[in-house]
Amino acid sequence: MSAHPESATLDPRAEARMWRRISFRIMPVIGLAFMVSYVDRANLGYLAEPLSTDLGLSAAGLGLAGSLFFIGYILMEVPSNMMLERFGARIWISRIIISWGAVTAVTAAVHSPGQLYLARIVLGVAEAGLSAGIILYLTFWYPKKQRAWAMSTFFLMIPISNIIGAPVAAALLEWGKGLFGIAGWRSLLLVEGVATVLVGVVVLVLLPSRPSRAKWLSAEERAFLEQTLRAEREEHAARGALTGMRQALTSGRVWALAVVFFGVVFGLYPLAFFLPTMIDSLNRSGSASGSVSGILLAAIPYFAALAAMIGWARLGARRCAVVATAAPMLVGVVGLVLATFAGNGTLFIVAVCVSVAGIYAAFAQFWRIPAIALSGAGAAAGIALINSVSNTSGLVGPYLTGFLQERTGSYTPALLLIAAVMLVAVLILVTVGRAAERVGGGPGSEPAARRRLTSR
């Protein structure tokens, strides 16, 4: 790095080349890591029918298996992000991935509901911190101006993981026994676990922890990037950004944002776990082939999500983060309500396409808000807290969905509950989100900024 990083400058063309190089180098690596994590979470939905049959699980028992993952995940989220700050992103993220890959592979050997429940709890402990850690990692590289498109690009991995994971899961469920000599759902877990460990090794080899460790950047580029990020952190701190761990963990604003993101994520996990089963129930198919068909049809909404995230990334970047998040959340609510009126699988899938597109578009835009309201250790703790609280929806949502379906014989009550939770989250967002956004120079902050400039 140059001796005087504060004087580092790049012309616009050189800066554009730098951002392209950074994105080319780190986005595929962290995107691959994030993608396998969401394939892992979706897999319980893919193998729900054969696993339930072999282990004797009810719908509520399957929902409990989905929920138990989040016990360890939630408890370890904040400690994991603090460890990432201490040991570095490369070491810690690769540790997370290799650990959960090994646990997933071992889960292929479970033979009772109790063993499955234990494996799911251990899996949550192993995987804790990946999402929050990667979100924190992106703040090490991208300032506010670039962060909107960086976050949107990164979160494209979620629908892509479902698009890729669904046909792979269907193939292994259909032909896994012939290939590996074990039940299809066991072969799915085994293959996914081994592949995840290999991804962890790739991350360990290729991912730089911070810009200062990136040998593929020039000294001038490293100095410019560190200077830009440092100046932005100082500006955010001057506006009231939370910089300490205790500040972040006790802030009402951070807890409110956590509740908002709970509402966003509450719409994801029940659909991820139960969507193939929902489709099968509407098509009145209980056969194994119907299960595979349901898995393949369940991938369709994620194509809609992919298109929505790409389109909204450009349009949403021109709007304040609160509006860019609240608008697609309302679209997600509308889609869920429409799904309750669907009388067949085709109409249901169309309605779910609308809902999933809105939810995923909101998912990416939301993270613009905490990234400007938190800094330093406050960012590590606050982002982990928000992600941890939001993931209690993964603990509650799948279990409630299975429970309500068992009691009523329909998924309609669960879909309406998800819609109601998301609507409450929108109301909290428009109430609290503006104050958080002003920290980063969002709407309403200009007068304060002008006063500071005048006083200098």
C-alpha positions in Angstrom: 0.0 0.0 0.0 1.2 3.5 -0.7 2.8 5.5 2.2 0.0 8.1 2.0 -3.3 6.2 1.4 -5.3 9.4 2.0 -3.9 10.9 -1.2 -4.7 7.9 -3.4 -6.8 8.6 -6.5 -8.0 6.8 -9.6 -9.4 8.2 -12.7 -13.0 7.0 -13.6 -11.9 4.4 -16.1 -9.3 2.9 -13.8 -11.9 2.8 -11.0 -14.4 1.1 -13.2 -11.8 -1.5 -14.1 -11.0 -2.0 -10.5 -14.7 -2.7 -9.6 -14.9 -5.2 -12.5 -11.8 -7.0 -11.3 -13.0 -7.1 -7.7 -16.4 -8.5 -8.7 -14.9 -11.0 -11.1 -12.6 -12.3 -8.3 -14.8 -12.4 -5.2 -18.4 -12.7 -6.4 -18.1 -16.2 -8.0 -16.4 -17.5 -4.9 -18.8 -16.1 -2.3 -21.7 -16.7 -4.6 -20.8 -20.4 -4.9 -20.6 -20.6 -1.1 -24.0 -18.9 -0.6 -25.6 -21.0 -3.3 -24.7 -24.3 -1.7 -26.0 -23.1 1.6 -29.4 -22.4 0.1 -29.4 -25.7 -1.8 -28.8 -27.3 1.6 -31.8 -25.5 3.1 -34.1 -26.3 0.2 -33.2 -30.0 0.1 -35.4 -30.9 3.1 -38.3 -29.8 1.0 -37.1 -31.8 -2.0 -36.7 -35.0 -0.1 -39.7 -34.4 2.2 -41.9 -37.3 0.9 -39.4 -40.2 0.7 -37.7 -39.1 4.0 -41.0 -38.9 5.8 -42.0 -42.3 4.5 -38.7 -44.0 5.5 -38.5 -42.4 8.9 -42.2 -42.2 9.8 -42.4 -38.4 10.0 -45.8 -36.6 10.0 -46.1 -33.1 8.4 -45.6 -31.5 11.8 -42.5 -33.7 12.4 -41.1 -32.7 9.0 -41.7 -29.1 9.9 -40.0 -29.6 13.2 -37.0 -31.0 11.4 -36.8 -27.9 9.3 -37.2 -25.7 12.3 -34.6 -27.4 14.5 -31.8 -26.3 12.2 -32.3 -22.8 13.3 -31.7 -23.4 17.0 -28.0 -23.7 16.7 -27.9 -21.3 13.8 -29.5 -18.5 15.7 -27.5 -19.0 18.9 -24.2 -19.0 17.1 -24.8 -16.2 14.6 -23.4 -13.3 16.5 -20.4 -15.2 17.9 -19.6 -16.5 14.5 -19.5 -13.0 13.0 -17.2 -11.8 15.8 -14.9 -14.8 15.0 -14.9 -13.7 11.4 -13.6 -10.3 12.5 -10.9 -11.9 14.5 -9.7 -14.7 12.2 -10.4 -13.3 8.8 -13.1 -14.0 6.2 -11.1 -16.6 4.3 -10.4 -18.9 7.2 -13.7 -18.5 9.0 -16.0 -18.8 6.0 -14.2 -21.9 4.7 -14.4 -23.4 8.2 -18.2 -22.9 8.2 -18.6 -24.5 4.8 -16.4 -27.5 5.4 -18.1 -28.2 8.8 -21.6 -28.2 7.5 -20.7 -30.2 4.4 -19.4 -33.0 6.7 -22.5 -32.9 8.8 -24.8 -33.0 5.8 -22.9 -36.1 4.5 -23.3 -37.8 7.9 -27.1 -37.0 7.9 -27.4 -39.4 5.0 -27.0 -42.2 7.5 -29.8 -41.3 9.9 -32.4 -44.0 10.6 -34.9 -42.4 13.0 -36.6 -39.1 13.6 -34.5 -38.5 16.7 -31.3 -38.9 14.8 -32.6 -36.6 12.1 -33.5 -33.9 14.7 -30.1 -34.1 16.3 -28.4 -33.9 12.9 -30.4 -30.8 12.0 -29.4 -29.0 15.3 -25.7 -29.8 14.7 -26.1 -28.7 11.1 -27.4 -25.3 12.3 -24.4 -24.8 14.6 -22.0 -25.7 11.8 -23.6 -23.4 9.2 -24.2 -20.4 11.6 -22.7 -17.2 10.4 -22.4 -17.8 6.7 -25.0 -15.4 5.5 -24.3 -12.7 8.0 -20.5 -13.2 7.5 -20.8 -12.8 3.7 -22.9 -9.7 4.0 -20.4 -8.2 6.4 -17.6 -9.3 4.0 -19.2 -7.3 1.2 -19.0 -4.2 3.3 -15.2 -4.7 3.5 -15.1 -4.2 -0.3 -18.0 -2.1 -1.6 -18.9 1.5 -0.5 -22.4 2.7 -0.5 -22.4 3.8 -4.2 -21.5 0.3 -5.4 -23.2 -1.7 -2.6 -26.8 -1.7 -4.1 -25.8 -3.5 -7.2 -23.3 -5.7 -5.4 -25.9 -6.9 -2.9 -28.4 -7.5 -5.7 -25.9 -9.4 -7.8 -24.8 -11.5 -4.8 -28.4 -12.4 -3.7 -29.1 -13.7 -7.2 -27.5 -16.8 -5.9 -30.6 -17.7 -3.9 -33.0 -18.2 -6.8 -30.2 -19.7 -8.9 -29.6 -22.2 -6.2 -33.2 -23.3 -6.3 -33.1 -23.5 -10.1 -30.0 -25.6 -10.1 -30.9 -27.6 -6.9 -34.3 -28.7 -8.0 -33.4 -30.8 -11.1 -30.3 -32.2 -9.3 -32.5 -33.2 -6.4 -35.1 -34.7 -8.7 -32.4 -36.7 -10.6 -30.8 -38.1 -7.4 -34.2 -39.0 -5.9 -35.1 -40.8 -9.1 -31.8 -42.5 -9.9 -29.7 -42.2 -6.7 -30.4 -45.8 -5.5 -29.2 -47.2 -8.8 -26.0 -45.0 -8.8 -25.0 -45.3 -5.1 -26.9 -48.3 -3.8 -28.7 -46.3 -1.1 -32.1 -44.5 -1.1 -32.5 -41.5 -3.3 -32.9 -39.1 -0.5 -29.7 -40.5 1.2 -27.7 -40.1 -2.0 -28.9 -36.5 -2.3 -27.6 -35.7 1.2 -24.3 -37.5 0.6 -23.6 -35.9 -2.8 -24.5 -32.5 -1.5 -22.3 -32.9 1.6 -19.2 -34.0 -0.4 -19.7 -31.1 -2.9 -20.0 -28.6 -0.1 -16.7 -29.7 1.5 -15.1 -29.2 -1.9 -16.6 -25.7 -2.1 -15.1 -24.9 1.3 -11.6 -25.9 0.0 -12.1 -23.6 -3.0 -13.0 -20.7 -0.7 -9.9 -21.4 1.5 -7.7 -21.2 -1.6 -9.2 -18.3 -3.5 -10.9 -15.8 -1.1 -8.9 -12.8 0.2 -10.0 -11.7 3.6 -9.8 -7.9 2.9 -8.6 -5.6 0.1 -5.2 -5.2 1.7 -4.7 -9.0 1.2 -5.7 -8.9 -2.5 -2.5 -9.4 -4.4 -4.4 -9.0 -7.7 -5.0 -5.3 -6.9 -2.3 -2.8 -7.5 -0.9 -0.8 -4.5 -2.7 2.2 -5.8 -6.0 0.4 -6.1 -5.7 -1.0 -2.6 -4.9 2.4 -1.2 -7.8 4.0 -3.1 -10.3 1.3 -1.9 -9.2 1.4 1.7 -9.3 5.3 1.7 -12.8 5.3 0.2 -14.2 2.8 2.7 -12.5 4.5 5.6 -13.9 7.9 4.6 -17.4 6.5 4.3 -17.1 4.8 7.8 -16.1 8.1 9.3 -18.9 10.0 7.6 -21.5 7.4 8.8 -20.1 7.5 12.3 -20.5 11.3 12.2 -24.1 10.9 11.2 -24.8 8.5 14.1 -23.9 5.1 12.7 -23.5 2.5 15.5 -19.8 1.5 15.7 -19.7 -0.6 18.9 -20.8 -4.2 19.5 -22.8 -3.3 22.6 -24.4 -0.3 20.8 -25.6 -2.5 18.0 -26.9 -5.3 20.2 -28.9 -2.9 22.4 -30.2 -0.5 19.7 -33.9 -0.3 19.3 -33.4 0.6 15.7 -31.3 -2.5 15.0 -34.0 -4.7 16.7 -36.7 -3.1 14.6 -34.7 -3.8 11.4 -34.4 -7.4 12.7 -38.1 -7.7 13.0 -38.6 -6.3 9.5 -36.2 -8.8 8.0 -37.9 -11.5 10.0 -41.0 -10.6 8.0 -39.2 -10.9 4.7 -37.6 -14.2 5.5 -40.8 -15.6 7.0 -42.1 -15.8 3.5 -39.1 -17.8 2.3 -38.7 -20.9 4.4 -42.2 -22.3 4.5 -42.3 -22.1 0.7 -38.8 -23.6 0.4 -39.7 -26.6 2.6 -43.3 -27.2 1.6 -43.7 -25.9 -2.0 -43.2 -29.2 -3.8 -45.7 -30.8 -1.3 -48.2 -28.0 -1.8 -48.1 -28.4 -5.6 -48.5 -32.2 -5.2 -51.5 -31.8 -3.0 -53.2 -29.5 -5.5 -52.4 -31.9 -8.3 -53.7 -34.7 -6.0 -50.7 -36.8 -6.7 -49.1 -38.8 -3.9 -46.9 -41.1 -6.0 -43.1 -40.9 -6.1 -43.2 -39.6 -9.6 -45.6 -36.9 -8.5 -43.0 -35.9 -5.9 -40.3 -35.5 -8.6 -42.8 -33.6 -10.7 -43.6 -31.3 -7.7 -39.9 -30.6 -7.2 -39.4 -29.6 -10.9 -42.5 -27.4 -10.9 -41.3 -25.8 -7.6 -38.3 -24.4 -9.5 -40.5 -22.3 -11.7 -41.1 -19.4 -9.2 -37.4 -19.0 -8.8 -37.0 -18.1 -12.5 -39.5 -15.3 -11.8 -37.5 -14.3 -8.7 -34.3 -14.2 -10.8 -35.9 -11.9 -13.3 -37.4 -9.7 -10.7 -34.2 -9.3 -8.8 -32.3 -8.3 -12.0 -34.9 -5.8 -13.0 -35.5 -4.4 -9.6 -31.8 -4.0 -8.9 -31.7 -1.3 -11.6 -35.0 0.4 -10.7 -34.6 0.0 -6.9 -31.1 1.6 -6.9 -32.8 4.9 -8.1 -35.0 4.9 -5.0 -34.4 5.1 -1.3 -33.7 1.7 0.3 -37.0 1.8 2.3 -39.2 2.2 -0.8 -37.0 -0.3 -2.7 -37.7 -2.8 0.0 -41.3 -2.1 1.0 -42.7 -2.1 -2.6 -41.7 -5.7 -3.5 -42.7 -6.9 0.0 -46.2 -5.7 -0.8 -46.1 -7.6 -4.1 -45.1 -10.7 -2.1 -48.1 -10.2 0.2 -50.4 -9.9 -2.8 -49.0 -13.1 -4.3 -49.5 -15.1 -1.1 -53.2 -14.0 -0.8 -53.8 -14.8 -4.5 -52.3 -18.3 -3.9 -55.0 -19.0 -1.4 -57.6 -18.7 -4.1 -55.9 -21.0 -6.5 -58.0 -24.1 -7.3 -55.3 -26.0 -9.2 -51.5 -26.4 -9.4 -51.1 -24.1 -12.4 -52.8 -21.1 -10.9 -51.1 -21.7 -7.6 -47.7 -21.7 -9.3 -48.5 -18.4 -11.0 -49.5 -16.8 -7.7 -46.4 -18.1 -6.0 -44.3 -16.7 -8.8 -45.7 -13.3 -8.0 -45.0 -13.8 -4.3 -41.5 -15.2 -4.6 -40.5 -12.5 -7.1 -41.5 -9.8 -4.6 -39.9 -11.5 -1.6 -36.6 -12.0 -3.2 -36.4 -8.6 -4.7 -37.1 -7.2 -1.2 -34.5 -9.5 0.3 -31.6 -8.0 -1.7 -32.7 -4.3 -1.2 -33.2 -4.6 2.6 -29.5 -5.0 3.3 -28.7 -1.6 1.9 -30.2 -0.2 5.2 -28.1 -1.9 7.9 -25.0 -1.5 5.8 -25.2 2.3 6.2 -26.6 2.4 9.7 -23.8 0.2 11.2 -20.0 0.3 11.0 -17.0 -1.6 12.4 -17.7 -3.9 15.3 -21.2 -2.5 15.3 -21.7 -3.8 11.7 -20.3 -7.3 12.6 -22.6 -7.6 15.6 -25.7 -5.8 14.2 -25.7 -7.6 10.9 -25.4 -10.9 12.8 -28.2 -9.9 15.2 -30.5 -9.0 12.3 -29.8 -12.2 10.5 -30.1 -14.2 13.7 -33.5 -12.7 14.7 -34.8 -13.1 11.1 -33.9 -16.7 11.1 -36.2 -17.4 14.0 -38.7 -17.3 11.2 -37.0 -20.5 9.9 -37.5 -22.0 13.3 -41.2 -21.0 13.6 -42.4 -20.8 10.0 -42.0 -24.4 8.8 -43.3 -25.9 12.0 -46.4 -23.6 12.0 -47.0 -24.5 8.3 -46.9 -28.2 9.0 -49.0 -27.8 12.2 -51.7 -25.7 10.5 -51.8 -28.1 7.5 -52.3 -31.1 9.8 -55.0 -29.4 11.8 -57.0 -27.9 8.9 -56.1 -30.2 5.9 -55.1 -27.1 3.9 -52.1 -24.8 3.4 -54.4 -21.7 3.1 -54.2 -20.7 6.8 -50.4 -20.9 6.7 -50.2 -18.7 3.5 -52.5 -16.1 5.1 -50.4 -16.1 8.3 -47.2 -15.5 6.2 -48.9 -12.6 4.3 -50.1 -11.0 7.6 -46.6 -11.2 9.1 -45.0 -9.6 6.0 -47.6 -6.8 6.0 -46.8 -5.9 9.7 -43.1 -5.9 8.7 -43.8 -3.4 5.9 -45.5 -1.1 8.4 -42.5 -1.3 10.8 -40.1 -0.7 7.9 -41.7 2.6 6.7 -41.9 3.8 10.3 -38.3 3.0 11.5 -36.4 2.5 8.2 -36.3 6.2 7.4 -34.3 7.1 10.5 -31.8 4.3 9.8 -31.4 5.4 6.2 -30.6 9.0 7.1 -27.4 7.9 8.7 -26.1 7.1 5.2 -27.2 10.4 3.7 -30.6 9.1 2.6 -33.8 11.1 2.3 -34.1 13.8 5.0 -30.4 14.0 5.8 -29.4 16.8 3.4 -30.1 19.7 5.8 -27.8 18.2 8.5 -25.1 17.6 5.9 -25.3 21.2 4.7 -25.0 22.4 8.3 -21.8 20.4 8.8 -20.3 21.8 5.6 -21.2 25.3 6.6 -19.6 25.0 10.0 -16.3 23.8 8.6 
